[in-house]
Amino acid sequence: MLVSRIELKNWRNFRSVDVPLRQRMFIVGANASGKSNFLDVFRFLRDIVKPGGGLQYAVNARGGVSAIRCLAARRYPDIEIGIELVDDTEVDANWKYSIGIKQEPRGDRRPFLAYEKVHRAGKLILERPNAEDIQDPARLTQTHLEQINTNVVFRDIAKYLEAVTYLHIVPQLVRFSKDFSGTGPTGDPFGRNFLERIGRTPERIRKSRLKLIESALQLAVPQLSQLSFITDTLEGGIPHLEALYEHWRPQGAKQRESEFSDGTLRLIGFLWSLLESDSLLLLEEPELSLNAGIVRELAAIIHRLQRKRNRQVLATTHSNELLNDRGIAPEEVILLKPSKEGTEACAASSIREVLALLEAGQTVADAVLPITIPKKSQQLSLLE
């Protein structure tokens, strides 16, 4: 199953969005254009359905309705999200889930539902508010999607959204996780507990994944010959990644994750996340800290690994090297263009100038990235 279309109204940067999605998508745009906020829609829906989550949690974790409503919304109060999900193997399992959110006009000012709708194979199977909601408006503070006793006929949507994965490795968190206090963000999006996550994986599966990652690192990291996962009994079973590097010493030299480079840790996280499941994967700038030669291969790596699992991947990027891959189609790129009335989002394939450049032999990077450059950016060098 994958998300084939997303529709937004008044979500953060976006006053109105309606774009198709494919199995692999790259989201590009200037700084602060809303790339992270675009991905956050899927994390928001995941937060609604996950254990301990719900509509109230998902909204309040982001600062409330006023914090996620687009500044260009003007007098229109509702935040609207709609997703279409398709399953190539079962046509009648195609879904559309849509939700409208507003704030109580008085009292606790809690977020509540303006509406909630579910379609299956084009047929409306849920529409709220219903008669029971009208009799008891407090019911509108919860979605049917998050409730087991009400989502039975469309639980496939809830299961799909609950499995959404977001991983943006921050190397310092992986290296020195013990030095950071508190629980951290839910879902561990920045990899603080990444090693524990590897350790919880069944041993056979863990070894298989690390073997594939090892083969990639042997190509990408000079002198690295082996990668292994260990638990240090002297430290009370703390998990570690350990690499063996070819060295002037006959037995080589070993290093643990605290000595890995940022690029090595981010590449391990990138590859692990692609191998981890078949759920929707959200990636933020996977090119960070990586050599340009490696970045040129990322799009092809995503394509090969996701095809094995039939997995959908959405990635934000600024990288010319990544988008220079001629295997990237314009339908796989969403361009974000900021304006005074909010950020516009469109598929690169809908822009005539982009198509003309592609037909002339240029890559997606050549055709799309110049559009994302702020008009006054060249004046930065004149600052005194």
N, C-alpha and C positions, 0 to 999 in steps of 0.2 A: 504494500500500500504506500502511496505517496501523495503529497499535497500538490494538486495540479493547478490551483489558482488561489490567490489571496486577495481579499477586498478589505480596505480599511477606510474609516472616516474618523477624523479627529484623534488619531492615535499619535501622540508625541509630535514629531516633526511633520507628520503627514495629515493634510486636510482631507485628501481623497486619493486612494490607491486602488487600482484594479489591474493586476498583472498575472499572467500565466507563469507557472513554474514547471521546470523539467527536473530530471533526476539529479543533474548536476547544475548548480547555479552559482554565479559569481556576482556579488553586489559591489558596485564601484561608485565612488562619489568623492567630493571634496571633504576635508575635515569638517566635522559637525553637521554633515548633510543628513545623518540619520542611519548610517549603516548598522551600527549596534542596535539602535532602536527598532530597525526592521527585524533583526533576528530576535529581539526581545519579545515580539508578538508570540512566537512559538514557545518561548520560556514562560510567558504569562499564561498561556493555555495549559501548559504542563503544570504550573503552580496551582491552577484551579482543580485539577483532577488528582494530583499526587496525594498520598496519605499525609494527613496533617495540614493539607492546603485548603483550597476553597476560594470562592470569589472574594470574600473579605480579606483573606490572607494575601492573595495575589495583588489586589489593588493597594492595600495598605503597605505592603512591602516595597512598593514603588512610590510611596509618599501621598497616596490618596488620589481621588478622581481628578482634582485640579492639577496635580503634577503630571498626569499622563494625558490629559486633554490637550489637544493642539492649541497653541496660542493664537492660531488663525481661525479658530472655530467660530469666533464672534458670538452670536446669540444662539447658535445651535448647540444644545447641551450634551447630546449623546455621543459616546464613544462607540464605534461599531467595528466589529471584527467578523469576517466571514472566510471560511476555508472550504475548499472542495477537495475531497479525497477520492482517489481512484484505485482500483485493483484490477490489473490487466487479466487476472485469472478468473475474475468473477464480476461480471458487468453489473449485476443487480446489487452488488455490495458497494457501489459508488455512493458517496455521502456528500452532504453539504451541511455544515454546522455554522450558525450565525448567532451573534449575541450583540445586544445593545446595552450599554451601561451608562447610568447617570447617578446623580447624588441626591439623597433625600433632601427636599427643600427646607426642612426644619428638623428639630430634634437632634439626634446623634449625627446627622449628616453622613450616614453610612452609604456606601455604594449599593445600588440595587439595580435590578434588571429593568431596562426599558422594554426588552423583548428577548426571547430565546426561541430559535427555530431549528428543526432538524428535518432534512429531506433525505430520502433514500431512493435511489434510482428515479429521481425527479418527483417523487410523491412526498407530500408534506406529512410527517408522522408525529411532529410535536410543534405546538405553537403556544407560546406564553406571552402575556399573561392569559391564564385560563380562568374559568369560573371560580375555582378554588383560590387562585391568587387574588382575585378581586375581593372575595370574602375575607381573606387573611393576607393583607399586603406584606406582612413580615416574611412570607414565603419567598418574596422576590429578592431577599438578601442572599439567597443561595440559588445556584444553577441546578437544573436536573442532571446536568453532565457530571457533577461531582458526587451525586447521591446514588448509592448502589441500588436502592429500592425503586429509583425512578429512571435509571439509565439502562435498564435491562435490554431494551430493544435496540439501543444504539451504543452498547458498551464497547463495541469495537473501536469507536472514536476515542473513548476515554482511555482504553488500553494503549492505543497508538500514541496519544499525546503524553501519557504518563512516561513513556519510554524515550521521549525526546532527549537527546544528549547534547550538552554544550561543554566544550573543554578548551580553555585558553591558558595553556601552561605558563605560569610565572616561575621561572627557574629558581628564584630565591626562596619561594615557598616550598619547592620540592627539596632543595638542599638543606634548608634550615627549618623544617616544619615544626620541630620541637621548640623553637625560639619564639613562636607566635602563640599568644594566649587567646582564649575564647574559642567559640565553635566555628566562626567563619561563615561565609554565605552558604545557604542550603544548596545541596547538590555538588558542592566542592568544584565550582566552575574553573578555578585557577590552579588546581592541582596540588593543594596543600596535603591532601591525603592520597595522592596519586599512587604512592608505593603500597599503601594499605589496600588500595583498589586492585592493584596487580596481585597482591598476596591473597585476596579473597577469591580470586579466579581459580577454578579447579586446576590441579597441577598439570594434568595432561594438556589442557587447553592453554594454560599459561606458557608451558614449554614450547608448544607449537607456535604461538604468536611471537614469543621472544626469539625463536630461531629465525623466523622470517625477518624480524626487525634487525637481528644480528647480521643477516646477509646484506641488508640495506646499509647498515652502518659500516660494514667492511668496505663498501664502495664509496661512502660519503665522508668517513672520518679517517684521516691518515693514521696508519699503524694499528687501528683497532682490529683485533682478531677474534675476540669472544665477548659475548654479553651474557650475564647470568643474573638470576635473582636469588638472594640469600637472606636468611634471618640470622642475626647476630645473637647467639645465646648469651654472650658476655654482657650484652646490652638489654637482656630481658626479652629477646625475640623481636627486636626492631628490624623491620624489613629494609633491604638495601638493593640497589642495582650495582653490579660490579662488572667492570670491563677489564679485559686483558689487552695490553698494548705490546706490540713487538718492540723490542728494546735491545740495547747493546748487551744487556745481561742475557744469559742463555734461556732463562725462564720468563723473560719479559718483565713487565711491570703492571701491577693492578691498581685501578682507581675505583673509588665509589662515587656515587652521584654528587657528593659535595665537591668533587674535583672535576666533574664534567663541565664542558663549556655550555653556555646558554643555548647555542645552536644544537648541540647534541641532545640536550634535554628536551628542547622543543620538537626536534625531529622524532624522538622516541614517543613523546606524547601524541604527536600527529599520527604516526603509524599505528600506535596502540588504539587510538580512538576510532580509526577506520576499521580495525579488525574486531572491535569489541562487541558489536551487535549489528542488527539490521534495522535499527531505529533511525529516525531522522537525526542527522548530525549537523550541528551548527559550529562553524569554525570562524574565529576572528583572526584575520591577517596571518595565515599559516606561514607566510614567508619571513616573518620576523626572525632575526638573528641567523638566518641561513645564507650560505654562500649563493651567489647568483646562479652558479651552475646547477645547484640542487633545486633552487626555486623553479628553474625552467622545466623540471621534471614533475613538479607537484600536481599539475592538472592531469597528466597522464597516469600518475600513481592513483589519484582519486578515482579516475575512470576505471582502471583495472580492478582495484579492490572493491569498489562499490558494485561493479557488475557481478562479482562473485556472490555478493550478498543481496543484490537487488535493493541497494540502500540509497536513500536520497541524501545529498550533501549540499548545504548552502554555506558559502564562504564569502566573507568580505575581503577585499584586497585593494592595495594601492600599487601593486607590483607590475611594472612593465614586463619583467622577465616571465612572470607567471602567465600573463595574458598574451604573450607572444606565441604561445602554443597554437599552431594552426589547426589543431583538432577541436578548438573551442568554437562553437557556433554562436552567431549573434543572439540566437534564441536563448542561449545559456547565460546571458549577461543582463543584469538589471542596472540601469543607469539612474542615479539619484541626482536631481538638479534642484538646489535650494532656490527659493524665491521669497518675496515678502509675504506671500500667501501660503507659506509652507513648502515642504519639499515635494517635488513631483517625482514619480517613479515610473519608468517605462522600460520595456524590453529594448535592447539595442537593435533588434531586428525591425522595430517600428520606426526607426529614424532613417530617412532617405539618404542623408549625407553619409551615415555609417555604412549602409549597404553599398553605396557607390564606391567608397574607399575599399571595401572588401572585394568587390568585383574587380577593382583595379589591382588586386594582388596584395593589399596590405593586411596586416593581422588585426585582430580585435584590439590589441594594445594600441596600435597605430591609429585606429579609427575612433576609439572610445576615450582613452585616457586624456587626450588633449582637451576634451570637453569638460573634464572634471577640474582642470586647473583654475584656481581663482584668478579673475581678470587682473587684479592688482598685485599678484604675487611677486612679479619681477621688481617691484618697488622696495621689497624687503632689503635688498642689497644696498639701498641708498640710506638706510637708517643710520643715524649718527648718535 
